[in-house]
Amino acid sequence: MVAPDLRAYAKFLPEYAELRWQENRSINISFLNGNITGNARSSSCGISARMYSNGSWGFASSPEPNAANIQAVIRLAQDNARFLDSREKKGKQPLPATSADSVRDFGTKKPKYTQKELLDFAKELDAHIAANYKDLTSRAVILNGLDMEKVLITSTGSYSHSLIPRSYVYVQMATDAAGSPVELGDLAGGLGQFEDTLTSPAKFHQMIAQLYEHLMHKREGVYADAGTKTCILGAKLGGILAHEAIGHTTEADLVLSGSVAKHLLNKEVAGPLVTLVDFAHTALGQICPVPVYVDDEGTPAQDVTIIDRGILKAYMHNKESALLFNTPPTGNARAFAFSDEPLIRMRNTAILPGNSKLEDMIASVDDGYYLIQPSNGQADSTSEFMFGVVLGYEIKKGKLGRAIRDTTISGVAYDVLKTVTMVSDDMHWSNGGMCGKKQQIPVGLGGPAIKCRINLGGR
């Protein structure tokens, strides 16, 4: 659908108001052992309005964004806000006024692939795996793409039109080890549409070869020794730790709900080598996996340095929490679908690189583990966490040893970060991250490798 020019409706916005048109377009194609198991293309589009009245919110949405419905949604959101205000009588101050004018389009400039061309691409990758890696018991190739296009205007003068696409290839392999299945998967791609990320099947052959090599090592692997160990956490594990176990505790709505970070501001929560940032759109001179220039409240997005050299310095805010904390909003209000209200969400969360080389970090460990690939996991508002680990290696006398089978890491994240003694000088992003706080939304997470002490599960 062609995005409408919502500026024609600015005159209908009363008091504090946001008007947002949004379309999410997704593509999913999957092959399992050479058979097509998924072939879908979908779109979800609509309009929403949100009004604020003395501390009370009114929200309304419609899946048909024509002129009549747009005005009806505005009126309904206003009626809802005023009704709730008449009952709740919160009497709060006006929200901070922010203004932005932004057009950001990361869509391709190339001719768009047809669904058949995408199917053929996945089929060719699958055939490559089948022809070159004979001892697999199963294989899967998945193409996944999501375009999020938004147009936003606010009563405070903000205008934003953005198209933020993400597309990637996910490959999973399985083999047999003494009658037990051993699996491993990885993905490549990131910001951009398929025409820019899927330039050639051969582009992914090296990733597939490395994945297969790790799988074969894992097939001959051993179980990790349980207990508190010295470990090198690769960028993917460091990223999920930063996002799940630290980042969520510093989202201001969760702080207000009593997260552990509520009483830790300006206190030491990590070692002095740890600086953790929620980047808005650009990190170290590079565009982030999920660039956010203006959030869904019309606030220009700013980087948030959550931890600065071990000291907890800031929370992530929307306008309402910024008012409560008497601080500027940071541009962290994001909604996944047109029918969702914006929530305080991370954008691209990572620990900053340090000064150590990864090989030197490994050489410094006498008996420990190098943990590379996470699976799923969970964390709570105390920063206590447990994550699965599906790829890792022993470190013995400063050298990588045998691969390990699936295991877990757990602990209290703020305690773990206090044990960090080395941080690598490189930076790697995970480009397929999704955060599930009430509503799914794409996020970037990653960073350098970190050396720390952490509790490792055994068999």
Buried (B, 14 or more C-beta within 10 A) or exposed (E): EEBBEBEEBBEBBBBBBBBBBBBBBBBBBBBBBEEEEEBEEEEBBBBBBBBBBBBBBBBBBBEEBEEEBBEBBBBBBBEBBBEBBEEBEEEBEBBBBBEBEBEBEBBBEEEEBEEEEBBEBBBEBBBBBEEEBEEBEEBBBBBBBBBBBBBBBBBBEBBBBBBBBBBBBBBBBBBEBEEEEBBBBBBBBBBBBBBBBBEEBEBBBEBBEEBBEBBBBBBEBEEBBEEEBBBBBBBBBBBBBBBBBBBBBBBBBBBBEEBBBBEBBEEBBBBEBBBBBBBBBEBEEEBBBBBBBBBBBBBBBBBBBBBBBBBBBBBBBBBBBBBBBEBEBBBBBBBBBBBBBBBBBBBBBBBBBBEBEBEBBBEBBEEBBBBBBBBEBEBBBBBBBBBBBBBBBBBBEBEBBEBBBBBBBBBBBBBBBBBBBBBBEBBBBBBBBEBEBEBEBBBBBBBBBBBBBBBBBEE
